[in-house]
Amino acid sequence: MNYNLTKIITVFAIGICTNIIAQTNDVTAPLHLMKPDYITPYVIPEKNNIESVLSRVYTFLEENTASKAIYVSDNSEVKDFKKAKGKIAFSPGAFRLTSYEWGVTYAGMLLAADATEKKKYAEYANKRLKLIVDIATNYKTENIKDSPVHSVLQPKALDDAGALCAAFIKAKKKDPNAAYDPVINNFIQYISEKEHRLKDGTLARNRPQDNSLWLDDMFMSVPALAQMGNYTGDVKYFDDAVKQVNQFSQRMFNSQNGLYMHGWVEAMQVHPQFHWARANGWAIMTMVELLEVLPKDHPGYPQVLSQLQKHIAGLLQYQDGTGFWHQLIDRNDTYLETSATAIYAYSIARAINRGYVDKLAYTPAVLLAWNAVASKVNAKGQVEGTCVGTGMGFDPSFYYYRPINLYAAHGYGPVLLAGAEMILLLKNNQFEINDSSIQLKVRS
């Protein structure tokens, strides 16, 4: 054989062998340790990072939420509401102090204060709650619609009453000297005696059709009723709260997929099911909030606990690989939505912290959900990816194309609640990367 040809063949063969050895394959490298291309950071959250997210949200809200009342005529601050004359308003801000979304935000601030042991969060809530009460109890106007707290004085829907009422009671229990009772009693009277109900007592609305059930209304009523039961010791509030959960669930919970439909109309012979994410969030949060104060010996406790467990199991089947849930939970071509994901992160973490569900099974999914939510809080503290306020619809397009907006108020309270509860989860549990996956660390 020609010497030069032999040399070429030898060099070529050596090159092939070298190339094979240099390749990453099952022989040359432990492939199971390759780093996946995760969209959402696949890490164990750390307390300081969570606190950083909460602090950014706090700063943004403190700078963009009214904290005083002013005279409309000259923008001067109202100092004494008993002596105030003329029309007054809240100082300029990006969010409404008396909305149900802000009831959730006040609750989130209070929980963040507990979890972080930083007073600024509670001060944010109490400053504004006291402002609302001061106006409601002292400012007199000929036309109640001219009052900046007209929806507090004369609630027209559960949206006006429930979430704020629950927040006021939580704040009152932390500060017994706070003069919140007149507002609390007015809210609870509306919920218990004035809101429209079906014949069996289920809270309902006459929009968009007569005798419509909105899944949202579980949250707009039950936590307030539950907190009132705990605050007063009157079991009638617990009884009504349990009845609402059971009767909403009988009509609206799909036991096959573990999800709630958003709306139910009595006159419909069939009930189209659109499993809107945030409404399911209101439902799961309702049950967690109720179990928090419902006496364990109440006859309804086992039913509510069982329903919560079924719902959590259903929801976790649909969590996206990014950690988020979709706008319509079971339709993967709808967008990934932040506020619902935050509500699920909070509610499931709280259920784990209270022993309602299996923490070994569910904590990794909750950590992923929080990491997803945290990725949507930008450097300014704004929450991205939140669906705006949404009515009830019976066609897919309505839900598919609901806008998202940085100023959709629904995202801020849930992020505060989720972050605070995550801190408590990390405080009571340890996690590890075990064979590349996040696991609860179990002491042997």
C-alpha positions in Angstrom: 0.0 0.0 0.0 1.2 3.5 -0.8 2.7 5.1 2.3 1.0 8.4 1.9 -2.4 6.8 1.4 -1.8 4.7 4.5 -1.0 7.9 6.5 -4.1 9.6 5.3 -6.4 6.7 6.2 -4.7 6.5 9.7 -5.1 10.2 10.3 -8.8 10.0 9.2 -9.5 7.1 11.5 -7.9 8.8 14.4 -10.0 11.9 13.7 -13.2 9.9 13.7 -12.3 8.3 17.0 -11.3 11.6 18.5 -14.6 13.1 17.3 -16.6 10.3 18.8 -14.8 10.6 22.2 -15.3 14.4 22.1 -19.1 14.0 21.6 -21.5 14.3 24.5 -23.2 10.9 24.5 -24.3 8.3 26.9 -20.8 6.9 27.3 -18.8 10.2 27.6 -21.2 12.2 29.9 -24.0 11.7 32.5 -26.8 13.0 30.2 -29.3 13.1 33.1 -27.3 15.9 34.6 -27.6 18.1 31.5 -29.2 21.5 32.3 -32.7 21.8 30.8 -33.6 25.0 29.0 -36.2 26.1 31.6 -38.4 29.1 30.8 -39.2 29.8 34.4 -36.2 29.6 36.8 -36.2 26.1 38.3 -34.8 27.0 41.6 -35.7 26.8 45.3 -36.9 30.3 46.2 -35.0 32.1 48.9 -36.6 34.3 51.5 -34.5 37.4 50.7 -35.5 37.2 47.0 -39.2 36.9 47.9 -38.9 39.8 50.2 -37.3 41.8 47.4 -40.3 41.1 45.2 -42.7 42.1 48.0 -40.8 45.3 48.7 -40.9 46.3 45.0 -44.7 45.8 45.0 -45.0 47.8 48.2 -43.0 50.7 46.9 -44.9 50.9 43.7 -48.3 50.8 45.5 -47.2 53.3 48.2 -46.2 55.7 45.5 -49.3 55.1 43.3 -52.2 54.8 45.8 -54.1 57.6 47.5 -53.4 58.0 51.2 -55.4 61.2 52.0 -58.5 63.1 51.1 -58.6 66.5 49.4 -61.1 69.2 48.6 -62.0 69.1 45.0 -62.2 72.9 44.8 -58.5 73.6 45.5 -56.8 70.2 46.1 -56.0 71.0 49.7 -55.9 68.2 52.2 -58.9 67.5 54.4 -57.7 67.6 58.0 -61.0 67.2 59.9 -63.8 65.3 58.3 -66.4 66.4 60.8 -65.9 70.0 59.7 -65.4 69.3 56.0 -67.7 71.3 53.7 -68.0 70.9 50.0 -67.1 68.0 47.8 -64.1 65.9 48.7 -62.2 63.1 47.0 -59.2 60.8 47.5 -55.9 62.3 46.4 -54.8 61.2 42.9 -53.7 57.6 42.6 -53.7 54.7 40.2 -56.0 52.4 42.2 -59.3 52.6 44.0 -59.2 52.4 47.8 -62.7 50.9 48.1 -62.6 48.2 45.5 -62.8 44.5 46.2 -59.3 44.2 44.6 -58.0 46.5 47.2 -59.7 44.5 49.9 -57.4 41.7 48.8 -54.5 44.0 48.7 -55.0 45.2 52.3 -55.2 41.5 53.4 -52.0 40.9 51.4 -50.2 43.7 53.1 -51.3 42.5 56.6 -50.0 39.0 55.8 -46.8 40.4 54.4 -46.3 42.3 57.7 -46.6 39.0 59.6 -44.3 37.0 57.3 -41.6 39.6 57.0 -41.9 41.2 60.4 -41.8 44.6 58.7 -44.3 47.2 59.8 -44.5 49.1 56.6 -46.9 46.6 55.0 -49.4 46.8 57.9 -49.0 50.6 58.0 -49.9 50.8 54.3 -53.2 48.9 55.0 -54.1 50.5 58.2 -53.5 54.1 57.0 -56.0 53.6 54.2 -58.5 51.5 56.1 -58.6 54.2 58.8 -59.0 56.9 56.1 -62.0 55.1 54.7 -63.7 54.7 58.1 -62.9 58.3 59.1 -64.7 59.6 56.0 -67.6 57.1 56.3 -68.3 57.9 59.9 -67.6 61.7 60.0 -68.1 63.3 56.6 -71.7 64.3 55.9 -73.0 65.2 52.5 -76.4 65.9 51.1 -76.0 63.5 48.2 -74.3 60.2 49.3 -73.0 59.7 45.7 -70.7 62.7 46.3 -68.9 60.8 49.0 -65.6 59.1 48.0 -66.7 56.1 50.1 -70.3 55.9 48.8 -69.9 52.2 48.0 -68.9 51.6 51.6 -71.9 53.5 52.9 -74.4 52.0 50.5 -73.1 48.8 48.9 -74.9 47.8 45.7 -73.2 44.5 45.1 -71.1 41.9 46.8 -68.1 43.4 45.1 -68.6 46.5 47.3 -68.8 44.6 50.5 -67.1 41.2 50.9 -63.4 41.5 50.4 -63.2 44.9 52.2 -65.3 43.5 55.1 -62.9 40.6 55.5 -59.9 42.9 55.4 -61.4 45.3 58.0 -62.1 42.4 60.4 -58.6 41.0 60.0 -57.2 44.5 60.7 -59.6 44.9 63.7 -58.4 41.7 65.2 -54.8 42.9 65.1 -55.8 46.4 66.5 -58.8 46.0 68.8 -58.9 49.8 69.3 -59.5 50.5 65.7 -63.0 52.0 65.2 -63.9 49.8 62.3 -67.2 48.3 63.7 -69.7 50.6 62.0 -68.2 49.8 58.6 -67.9 46.1 59.3 -71.5 45.9 60.5 -72.8 47.8 57.5 -71.0 45.4 55.1 -72.1 42.2 56.8 -75.7 43.4 56.9 -75.6 43.9 53.2 -74.2 40.5 52.6 -76.5 38.7 55.0 -79.8 40.6 54.5 -79.8 42.7 51.3 -78.0 40.8 48.5 -80.2 38.9 46.1 -80.4 35.1 46.7 -82.0 32.1 45.0 -84.9 30.4 46.8 -82.5 28.1 48.6 -80.4 31.0 50.0 -77.6 30.9 47.5 -76.2 34.4 46.8 -76.9 35.4 43.3 -77.1 38.4 40.9 -79.7 39.4 38.3 -77.0 40.0 35.7 -76.1 39.2 33.0 -79.4 37.1 33.3 -81.8 36.8 36.2 -80.7 34.5 39.0 -77.1 34.1 37.8 -74.4 32.6 40.0 -70.9 34.1 39.7 -68.2 31.9 41.0 -66.4 35.1 42.0 -69.2 35.6 44.6 -68.0 32.8 46.8 -65.0 35.1 47.5 -67.1 38.2 47.6 -69.1 36.8 50.5 -67.8 33.7 52.3 -64.5 35.1 53.8 -66.4 38.0 55.2 -69.1 35.7 56.7 -66.4 33.5 58.1 -64.4 36.3 59.6 -67.6 37.7 61.2 -68.3 34.3 62.7 -64.9 34.2 64.2 -65.1 37.9 65.3 -68.5 37.7 67.0 -68.7 34.0 67.9 -72.1 33.8 66.2 -72.4 30.5 64.4 -75.1 31.8 62.0 -72.3 33.3 59.9 -70.4 30.1 59.8 -73.5 28.2 58.8 -74.2 30.6 55.9 -70.6 30.5 54.8 -70.6 26.7 54.6 -74.0 26.7 52.9 -72.7 29.0 50.2 -69.6 26.8 49.5 -71.7 23.7 49.3 -74.5 25.1 47.1 -72.2 26.9 44.7 -70.2 23.7 44.4 -73.2 21.5 43.8 -74.1 23.6 40.8 -70.7 24.7 39.5 -68.0 22.1 40.3 -67.1 19.6 37.7 -66.1 16.5 39.6 -64.6 14.9 36.4 -61.9 17.5 35.9 -61.8 19.1 39.4 -62.6 22.6 38.1 -65.4 25.1 38.6 -67.3 26.8 35.7 -67.4 30.6 35.9 -71.1 31.2 35.5 -74.4 29.4 36.1 -77.8 30.7 35.1 -80.9 29.3 36.6 -83.0 29.6 33.4 -80.5 27.6 31.3 -81.4 24.0 30.5 -77.7 23.3 29.9 -74.8 25.0 31.6 -71.8 25.8 29.3 -68.6 25.4 31.2 -65.8 28.0 30.9 -63.2 27.3 33.5 -61.9 30.8 33.9 -58.7 30.8 35.9 -59.2 33.8 38.3 -62.7 32.7 39.2 -61.3 29.3 40.2 -58.8 31.3 42.2 -61.5 33.1 44.1 -63.1 29.7 44.8 -59.9 28.0 46.2 -59.0 31.1 48.2 -62.6 31.1 49.6 -62.2 27.6 51.0 -58.8 28.2 52.5 -60.0 31.4 54.1 -63.1 29.7 55.5 -61.2 26.7 57.0 -58.8 29.2 58.6 -61.5 30.2 61.1 -64.2 27.6 60.8 -64.3 25.5 64.0 -63.2 22.0 63.4 -66.2 20.6 65.2 -68.6 22.5 62.9 -70.6 19.9 60.9 -69.7 21.6 57.6 -65.9 21.4 58.2 -65.3 18.0 56.6 -67.3 18.9 53.5 -65.4 22.1 52.9 -62.0 20.4 53.5 -62.9 17.6 51.1 -64.1 20.1 48.4 -60.8 22.1 48.8 -58.8 18.9 48.4 -60.7 17.9 45.2 -60.2 21.4 43.7 -56.5 21.5 44.4 -56.0 18.1 42.9 -58.0 19.2 39.8 -56.0 22.5 39.4 -52.6 20.8 39.6 -53.5 18.6 36.6 -53.5 21.8 34.5 -50.4 23.7 35.6 -48.4 24.7 32.6 -44.7 23.7 32.4 -43.8 27.4 32.9 -45.5 27.2 36.3 -48.4 29.4 35.3 -52.1 28.5 34.6 -53.9 29.4 31.5 -56.7 32.1 31.3 -59.1 29.2 30.5 -57.5 26.5 32.6 -58.2 23.6 30.4 -57.5 25.4 27.1 -53.7 25.6 26.5 -54.1 28.0 23.6 -55.3 30.8 25.9 -52.7 33.0 27.5 -50.8 32.4 30.7 -52.3 34.5 33.5 -50.6 36.0 36.5 -53.2 36.9 39.1 -54.8 33.4 39.0 -51.4 31.8 39.3 -50.6 34.0 42.3 -53.9 33.1 44.0 -53.2 29.4 43.5 -49.7 29.8 44.8 -51.0 31.5 47.9 -53.9 29.2 48.5 -52.1 25.9 47.9 -49.1 27.0 50.0 -51.5 28.0 52.8 -53.3 24.6 52.5 -49.9 22.9 52.8 -48.9 25.1 55.8 -52.2 24.2 57.5 -52.0 20.5 56.8 -55.0 20.4 54.5 -53.2 18.6 51.7 -50.1 16.4 51.2 -47.1 18.7 51.3 -44.7 16.0 50.0 -46.8 15.8 46.8 -47.7 19.5 46.2 -44.9 21.7 47.4 -42.7 21.4 44.3 -45.6 22.7 42.1 -46.2 25.6 44.5 -42.5 26.6 44.4 -42.7 26.6 40.6 -45.9 28.7 40.7 -44.2 31.3 42.9 -41.1 31.4 40.6 -43.5 32.1 37.7 -45.3 34.8 39.5 -42.0 36.5 40.7 -40.9 36.6 37.1 -43.8 38.9 36.3 -43.0 41.6 38.9 -40.9 44.0 37.1 -38.2 46.4 38.4 -40.8 49.0 39.2 -42.9 46.6 41.3 -45.6 46.4 38.6 -47.4 43.1 38.1 -47.4 42.0 34.5 -49.7 39.6 32.8 -52.9 40.2 34.7 -56.3 39.9 33.1 -58.5 43.0 33.6 -61.9 42.8 35.3 -64.1 40.2 33.6 -67.8 39.7 33.4 -69.5 36.4 32.7 -69.5 35.0 29.2 -70.8 31.9 27.4 -68.5 31.8 24.4 -64.8 31.2 24.2 -63.8 34.4 22.4 -64.9 36.5 25.4 -62.3 34.9 27.6 -59.6 34.3 25.0 -59.3 38.0 24.2 -59.7 39.7 27.6 -57.0 42.4 27.8 -54.1 42.4 30.3 -52.9 45.5 31.9 -50.2 46.7 34.4 -52.9 48.5 36.3 -55.3 45.6 36.5 -55.7 45.8 40.3 -56.5 42.1 40.6 -52.8 41.1 40.5 -51.3 43.0 43.4 -53.1 41.6 46.4 -52.6 38.0 45.3 -48.8 38.6 44.7 -48.5 39.9 48.2 -50.4 37.0 49.7 -48.5 34.5 47.7 -45.1 35.9 48.6 -45.9 36.1 52.3 -47.2 32.6 52.4 -44.2 31.3 50.5 -41.9 32.9 53.2 -43.9 30.9 55.8 -43.7 27.8 53.8 -39.9 28.1 53.5 -39.7 28.8 57.2 -41.3 25.6 58.2 -39.9 23.3 55.5 -36.6 22.5 53.7 -36.2 21.7 50.1 -33.4 20.2 48.0 -32.5 19.4 44.4 -32.6 15.6 44.4 -31.6 13.8 41.1 -32.2 17.2 39.3 -35.7 17.8 40.6 -36.9 20.0 43.4 -38.2 17.9 46.3 -39.3 18.4 49.9 -36.5 17.4 52.1 -37.7 14.8 54.5 -35.7 14.1 57.6 -35.1 10.3 57.9 
